[in-house]
Amino acid sequence: MPLESDSQSGRAVQPLKIAICGPADLSFLGPLLDGEVPPTPGYAAAVISRLALALHDRGHEVSVVTLSPHTIDAGDYSGERFRLLVATMRPRLRWVDAFRFERRAVTDLLGRTHAQVVHAQWSYEFALGAFASGLPTVTTLLDWGPAVFRFHRDHYRLVRLAMQMRVLRVAPQLTANSAYLATQAQRWARTPIAVVPNGIEFPEQMPVRVEPTHPVIGALANGFARLKNTSTLIEAFALLRQKYPSATLRLAGVGHESGGKAESWARERGLTEGVEFVGYVPGLDVPAFLAGLTVLAHPSRSESMAMALVEAIRAGVPVVAGKNSGGVPWVLDEGQSGVLVDINSPTELAGGILSLLDNDAERNALRQRAFNDLSERFGIDKIVKLYEEQYETALRRASADNR
């Protein structure tokens, strides 16, 4: 039985049996499961979980194949038209054999599904494991290995870079989550790369917000290192407090917890005044974190797409980010939907934030403009339809190859 007609093409979309393999936030998937649910969020990556939920809502039969660092999550969970298969990944030294154990686990789990088509999210162990299953596969690029390796020069990232180059050479069908990433990867790929962004559900109207009584600047960044660049934000915040002494900076994400690397770095330099080191925020709690902000600052030096920006704008929070940070300008429509600055300069970063704090009318106009723009470009309904086209193309190709 066909699903509802796709209004963009006028055709009926046939329900498919789809397996999505990649890092998933297991806590998002509870509503689809009957009975037992995984006890932890697992990989704690929300993008794939949101896609699985949306595909299920469209009437497809969906399986999610993923890995978790916690052995207690491993298992086979199910619900109506939904199945979640979780294996345990090794806690360390996965790179020594190029994630062989993890790749085989993905392949084995996919063999237990009844999928017609596989969607491999992330171009490493999940994609290589999907190729080994022999099932028609669409592969989505979510980051750019050379950029990551530039800021993290270690064996782990070097092996992953080699894995991504392998995927690009052999993948029969590729998408990327931004125009920037598609352009960077195309020279290495054997097939054209389609741009399909990460999607998220947007409300029909921008949320009505109650602004904090004093400026609250926030950041969501996993890892206190050169790539995420939150040290520059801490320095910029010290400059900002010269004009707004009651302002608060809330740093969320791994490495930014109380007593963690970020706080130790800031304390050594006398830069902790007004800074709250929040640490890891579960995916389901991110909207509440964003609701308490005046501005989201995103000082990352390179991002393929930067979902933190999309989530903030969905919540009605204006953003400041890097004008040369990979796919960030593309997400923010080259500065029409956010303030773009040189995030390597504490002075410029502080100035970008101040430009919003100093002008309520401009801040509110930017919020509305950004919400209208991003809800149109990254709304999950649109993204799901783009992926349905990708799945059908993969099935047609597989059928032609088998003739």
N, C-alpha and C positions, 0 to 999 in steps of 0.2 A: 504494500500500500504506500503510495507516495506521500511525502510530507507536504506542507503547505507550499503553494506556488511561490517561487522566487520572483518578487515584484520587479526586480531589476532586469531579469531576462524573460519573464513571462512563462518559464517552464516549471514543471513540477520536479522537485528534488527527491530522488529515491533514497530511502533509508539505507545506510551502509553499516557494515560491521568494521569498526575502526579501532585500531590499537594505537594509543599514544605512548611512546616511551621517552622518558626524560626525567629530570629532577622535578618532583612534585611536592607540594605542601599537602600532606595527608589530612590535616585538620579541615581543609576546605571541602573534602570529599565525603565527610560524614553523612550529610543529608541524602546521599545516593545509596548508602549501605544499609542492609537489613542485619540487625543483630550486632555482632562484634565489630569494633572499629579499631584501627591502629592506635596504640596508646600515646604516640608522639607525633609531631608534625613531619618527622622523617627528614627529607632533604630541605624542607621549608622553602620551596620555590613556588610562588603563587601563579605564575603565568600559565603553566601547563594545566594546573588544576582548574583555573577559570575557563580555559578552552574546553576541557573535558565536560564541565558542567554545561557550557553553552551548546556543545554538540549533542549532549544527551537531551537537552531541552528541545532541540530541533527534531528529535525522534530517532536519532541514530542509536545503534547498539555500541557502547563504548567500553573498551578495556584500557586501563592505565597500567603500564609496566614501568616500575621504578625501583630505585635502590634507596636504602636508608642506612645511616651510620649506626643505627640501634637494632640489635638482634631481636628485641621484643616486638618490633614492627613487622618482621618477616611473616608472610602468610598469604593466603588466598581469601579475599573478602568479596562479597557479592551483594547485588541488589537488582531491582528490575531493570533490565537492559544495561546493566553496569557490572563491571568486574575490576577489582584492584588486586594486582599481583606485586608483591614486594619481596625483594631479596636483600640480603645484607652486603654492604660493601666493606672492604677491608679498611681498618682504621688508619693505616699508614703504608708507605712504600708501594702504593698501587702503581706508581709510574715505572717501577723497576722492570716489569714485564709488559709495559704499555697497557695496563688495565685488563690483562687477559682474563682474569677471574671474573671481573665485572662484565666484560663483553660476553663471555659465555653465559653468565647468569641472565643477561638480557635476552640472548638468543633462545635459551631454554624456556624462559617465561613466555616469550612470544609464541613458541611452539604449542603452548597450552591454551592459547586463545583461539577463537574461530574467525580471526580478522581477515577481511578481504584486502585491506590496505593498512600499512603502518605509517604513522607520522612520527619520525624521529626528531625530537627537539634537542638541540645541542649537538654540535658536530664532532663528537669525541666517542666515548665508549658506547653511548646509546645509538648513535648512527652506525658504527661498525658492527655492533651486535645485531642491529636490525638488518643490515645487508646480509649477514650470515644466515638469517632466517629464511632467505629466499622469497620472502613476500614482497609485493610491490611496495615501494617505500618513497615517501616524500620527506626530505630532510630540511630542517629549518636551522639556519645559522643565527645564533643569539649573541655571539661576541666575535672579536677579531683577534686570533691568537698572536700575531706579530705585535699588536699594540699592547696586549697583556704582558708578553714576554719582555717588551721594552722597559716596563716598570717593575717586573718581577723576574729577575735573571737567575733562575734556579733550575735544577734538573726536572722538577715536576712540570713547570710551564714549558720547558724545552720539549719534553716528550709529548705534551698535549699539543704543542704547535705542530709537531710532526704528524700527529694523529689527524689534526684538522686538514693539513695539506693532503693527506691520504684520502680523506673523505671528499675533498673537493675534486680530486682526480677521478674518483670512481662513482660518485653519486649520480644516479640517472636523472634526478629531479630535485632542484634546490629552490628554497626561498630564503630571504633574509629579512630581518625585522626592521631594517631601515634602508633608505637609499644609499646612505654612506657605506654601510656594510656590504651591500650588493656591489657597489662600485669597487671597493677594496678587494673583494674576493673574486670578482669576475675573471680577472686575468689568470687565475689558477684553476678555474673550474672547467669541466668538460662540457657543461650545458649552461644555457642562459639562466640567470638567477632572477626570480620574480620577487618583488617587494611586497611582503605581507606583514604589517606591523603586529606587535603584541596588542591584544585587545583587552578591554575592560568594560564592564557595564557602567554606563553613565545614566544618571537620572534625567528626566525630561527637562528639568529646570536646574540652574545652579543653586546649590544649597544656600539657605539663608544662614548667615553666620553672625555670631556675637563675637566681635573683636576682643582680644585680651585687653585688659585695662592698661597694660604697659607692653611695649614691643617684645614679642617672643620670636626669635629666629630659630629655625630648626634645620636639622640635616639628618638624612637617612643614608648611612654608608657602612657597609660591612668591610672591616679591615682598616686599621690605622696605618697607612703606608703611602708611598709616593703617588700611587694611582688615584686613590680616593681624595688625597690632598686636603684632609680636614685640618691639618696643622695650619695651613694658610687661612682657613676660615676662623680658627681660634685667634690668630693674629689680627685678622680684619675686625673681629668682634671687639677686641681691646680698643681699636681705633673708634669704632662705632659708639662705644660707651662714653667716649669723651663728650658726645652730644646727647646721648640717651643713657644716663647713668643707671636708670632703673631697668634697662633692657636685660633679657635673659637669652642665653643660647642653650638649646637642648640638642644634645648629640646622641642619636640613636644608631644602633647597629653594633655588631661584634667588634670588639676592640675599643669601644667607647663606653664601657661599663665603669662604674665606680671602682677605682683602684686599678683600672686597666691601662693599656699602653697610652691612650690619648691623655688620660688624666695625669699620668706620670710625666709625660712630655710637657704638658702645660704647667704642672706644678714646678718643675725644674726652672721654668722661665717666668714664673710669677704671673701666669695668665689664666688662673682658675676663677677669678672674680666674676660672678654672674653666670658661670657655666654649669649646667646640669649634665652629668654623664649618665645617660639613661641606659645605654647598652642595648642588647637584643630586644626587639619588639616583635612578638608573634604576628604573622601575616594578618590574622583576623583583628588584631588590635591597632594596625596601622591607621585606619580611618580616625580612630579616637585620638591618636598622637597628632595627626595632621590638623584635626579640628581645633587644637589648642594653639596653633601657630599664627603669627601675623604674616610671615614670609618664610618660604622654604629656600635655603641656599644649597646649591649643589655644585661643590667645587671640584668634582672629579675631572681629571685631565683627559680621560678618554672613555667614551661610552658608545655602544652600538645604538642604543635607543633610550635608556634611562627611564624605567617605569616609575621611579620616584617622582619625576616631574609630572607624568600623566596622572598619577594618583593624587598629587597635591592639587593640580588644576581641577580635577574632578571634584575635590572637596572645597573648591572655591578659594584656594590659597595661591597667591601670586608667587612666581619663582624667579630666582637669579641663578644663572649658570654660565658655563664657559663658552666663549665665542669660537674657540678652536678645539672643542672637546668631542671630536668624532661626530657622532650622529645627533648630538645635542641641538645644534642650530636647526637641523631639519625638523626635529620634534617641535621646536618652538617657532616654526615658520620664520626662520632667519631673524628672530627678534620681535616679530609681531605678537607673539603669544607669551613672551617672557623677556626679562632683561638679560642681555648677553654682555659679558665683561671678560677681561683678562683675569682668569682665576689664579694665575701665578703671582699676581700682585695683591698683597693685602689691602693696599690703598684703593685699587680699582674695585676689588670685591666689596669692601666697605662702602664705597661710593655707589655701587649698584644697589645695595640694600637700602642705603639712605635715600636714594631717589624715590623709592616706594614709601618709606616711612614718612618722608617730608611732604608727601602730596597725596592726601586721601582720595581726591577725585581721580587722579591718574591711576592709583592703585586699584580702585574699584572698576575703572574702565578697562584696565588690563585684565582683571579677573574675569569679567564678562566676555571680553574678546577672546581670551584664551579658552574659556569653557566652550564657547560656541565652536571654535576652530577644532579643538581636540575631540570633542564629542562626535563631530562629523567624521574625523579621520580615524579615530581609534576605538569607536564604539564596537563592542563585542559582536553585535548582530552583523555588522558589515564584515568584520574579520572572519567570522564563521563561514559566511557565504564565499569569500575568497578562497578559503581552505577547501570547501566542498568542491570548488572547481579544480583545485590541485589534485584532490583525491580521484576525481573522475578521470582526469588526464592520466594519472598513474595507472588506473585500471585499464583504460583504453590502450595504453602503451604495452602493458603486460599481455593483454589479449592479442594484440598484433604480433608480439614477439613469439607467442605460443602457436600461431597458425602454421 
